[in-house]
C-alpha cells in the first residue's frame, strides 16, 4: 500500500465479495482462528489483511487489522487509517484516520509519519501546521523515506526541479482526494520513466482511485518499478505473487522480491522475511 499503504485471508459472502461495508448489509466474519493467528503473528496478519485489501474485501481487512492494532501494532494502525481516510468499508472519518495515523507514527511506522507530515503540510484535511509537518517528515526521513526527505526539502526551500514540483503537486492533489488530478501527474511522470511515480500510479489502479480499478495493470506497473529497484514496488509485487492476487501465485519469486526490498531497508519486507524464516510459505 502506498503512502500508501498497505497495504492494501477470508472471503466475504458471495453476494458481497467486492462490496464495501457501507453498501452491503450482510458480511462474513473473519474466522476466530485466523484472528488468533493474526494476533500471534502480526507480520503475517498484516500481510493477509493487505491481500484482502487488494481484492477490495475491506471489511475482512479491517477485522484483521483491528485485532492486531488492539495490541498496539503500528502497521495495522496505519492500514486502518487508510480505510478511514478514504472511506473503504467504513464511513470516511478523518478524525479516526488521524488517530490511527498518529498511533502508527508514534509506534515508528515511517509511512504514517510521512502521511501525517504531508497532511499537515497541505492543510486541507487537518489544520496546516508546518512545525508538526516537519517533525513527522523528519522522523520518516531519518528512517530512509525518500519522499519525506524530498517534501521536507521543499518546505525548507523552494522546489529545485520540475520533477520535485510535480511530485509535490500530485501528493497534494491525492491528499485532497483529487485522485484524477493526481493520477494524471503520476501518468505523466511515469511516461518520463520515473519508477516512484509509476509505483504511485500502480497503487491507484489497485485501489481504483482516479483510474479504473485494474489489478493486471497495477501488477504490470509494480513489476516495471520493482525491476528498476523501487522497494515499495518490490514489496507490492511480492504480496501479489504470494497471494495470487494480480499475479499467478509463485511463493519462490515472491520471496526473491521480498529479499530485494529488504536489502534496501524496506521495513515490512524485512519483518515478513524474519517472521517467515528460511523458505517459509506464508499462506
N, C-alpha and C positions, 0 to 999 in steps of 0.2 A: 504494500500500500504506500502511495507517495507520501511524502509530506502530506503523500501521503499517505504512511498509511500503513495498512495493514493492511497491510493488510492480510485486502480486503477474503462436517462429520456426519450429522444426522439429517435425514430428509424431513421436509415438511410434508403434510398430506398432499396427495397428488393434485387436488384442485387448487392448491395454494403454492405449488412448487416454486413459482417465480414471483409471488406476490409479497408485498410488504405487510407488516403487522397492522398498518393502518387501513389496508384495503381488503383484508381477508379476515373474517370473523373466526375461522377455525384454524388453529395452529397445532402442529405436533410438538410435544415437549421433548427436549433432548433427554435421552435415557440417563438415569441416575448413574449407571456405571461409567458412561462417557464423562459426565461432570466430575465424578470422583477421580477418574484418571487425569482430567484436566487440572484439578486442584493438586494432585500428587506430582504432576509433571507439567508445570505451567508453560514451558517452552513448546512442548508438543501440543498442549491445549490451545495456545495462541496460533500455532501452525494450522490446526484443524479448524479453528474459528475463521482464519483467513481463507481457507479453502471454501468454507460455507459462504463467506462474503463474496468470493469470486463468482459463485453461482447465484448470487442475488438472494440467498437464503438468510436474510438479515436477522430474522427472529431467532434462528438457531445460533447464528454467530453471536448475537447479543447474549443469549443464555450462557454460552460457554465463557464469553469474556467477563460477564458479571460474576460468575463463580470464581474466576481467577482474580479479578480486581478486588473482590471482597477480602482476599488475603494480601492485598497491598501490591499486586503485580503492576509495575509501571506500564509495560507494553499493553496489557489489557485495558488499562485506563485510557491510553492513547487511542486504541481501537474504538472504544465506546464513545470517546469524544467525537470521532469522525461520524459515527452513526447519528449522534445528537445534533451535530452541526449541520449535516446535510439532510436530516430527516429520513434516514434509511431504516425502515422497520419501526420507527418511532416518530412521534411528532417532533419537528425541528424545535430545539430548545437550546438557545445559545448559553444560557446560564449553566445548564447541565454540561454542555460541551466544555465551557471554560473550566468548570470544577474538575472535570476529568483530565483536561489538558494540564492543569496546574498540578494535580496529583501525580500525573505521569512525569512532568518536568521536574518536580521536586524529588521524584524517585530516580532521576538520572536519565530518563528517556530523551535522547537528543532530538528525535523527530518532534516530540511535544514541545521541547524547548524552542525549537525553530518556529513551530506553528504559533505558539503564544507570543513569541517575539514579533513574528510577521503581523499577527492580528493587531498588536498594539502599535506597530509602525504604520499600518494602513489606517486604522482608526474608524472603520465603518461599522464593524460589528461590536466592538468594545471601544471604550474611550482611548483616543490616541494618547500615548504616553511613551515618548522616546527613551526615557530613563529605564522604564520597565522593558521596553523592546531591546535596548542594548544589553541589559542584564541577561536576558534569556538567550539572545542571539550569541552573546559572548560565551555563555555556557555551552551552547551547541557547537560553536566554532572550536572551542577547546577540546571537544570530543571528535573533531575532524570533519564536521559538517561543512562542505564547501559552499552550499547555498547560504548558510548562516554567515559565513565569512564574507561572501560577496555582498549580502544585504547590509551587514554591519559596515563594510567599507563605503557603501552608497549612502548610509545615514551620516557617516562622518566626513564624507567628501562627495562632490558631485560624481555621478556615474562617469566612468572613464572610457567607455566604449559603447557603440550602438548595441552590441550584444548584451551588455550589462543593463542598459536602459530597457531593452526589450524584455529581458528576463524579469526585471522588477515589475514592468507593466503587466506581464502575464500573471505573475504571482499576485499582484494587486487585484486584477480582474477576477482571478479564481477565488481569492479571499472574499470578494464582493459578490460571489455567485454569478458573475457574468461568465458562465462556462464557455459559451460560444465564442466570446471575445478572446478568452484565454486560449482556447483550442486553436483559434486562427493564428495566434502568435506562436504557439508551440509548433504548429504545422510549418509555418514559415522558417523557424529556426531549424526544424527537422530537415526541411528541404535544403538547408545550408550545411547539413551534416553534423549538427550538434547532438551528441549522444544523450546528454542530460535532458535536453528538450524533447528528444524522441521518447525517452522513458516517461516524461510527463504526459505526452500525448497518448502513450500506451495505457497509462493509468486511467485517462479519461475515456478511452474506448472500453476499458474493463468495467468502469462504473456507469457508462452511458451518459457522461456529463459533457454537454456541448457538441457531442458527436454521437452517432449511433452506437449502442452497446454491441460490441463485436469482439468476442474472446479470441477468434482466429487472428484478427488484425492486431489486437493487443499482444498476442504471443509473437507475431512476426516482428513487431516493433521492439518488444523486450529483447528478443533474441539478437537483433541487429545491435542494439546498445550493449547487451551483455558481451557480444563478441568484440566490441570496441573498448571494453573494460569498465563499463559503468556498474558499480557494485549493487545499486538498488535493482537494476535490471537483471543482474545475475541472480539475485535472491528471488525476484519475482518469477523468472523462468524456472528456477529450481522448484518452487512451490507448484507451478503448473505441471512440471514433469513428475513430481512426486504424487500428485493427487489425480492426474489425468484430466484436469480442468484446463481446456485450451490447447493441450498438447497430449499426444499419446503417452501413456504412463511409462516412465523409464527411471526407476529409482537410482540406477548407477549413474546416468547422466545428471540427474538431479543433484547427487552428492558432489559430482565434479564442479557444478556451478556454485554450490554452497561453499566448497573449499576455495574457489576463486574469489568469491565475495568475502569470505572470512579472512583471506590473505590480505585484503585491502582494509581490514579493520571493521567490516560491517558487523555490528553487534548482534543482530538477530541471527545472522548466518553462523557466527561463532557459537552462539548459545545452542542453536539447533544441532550443530556437529557435536558439541560437548554432551548434549542430552542423549543423542542417538548412540554414541560410541562407534567404534570402527565397524563399518559395513551394515549398520542397523537400517531397518526398513520401517519408516515412520508412517504406517498406515493408520 
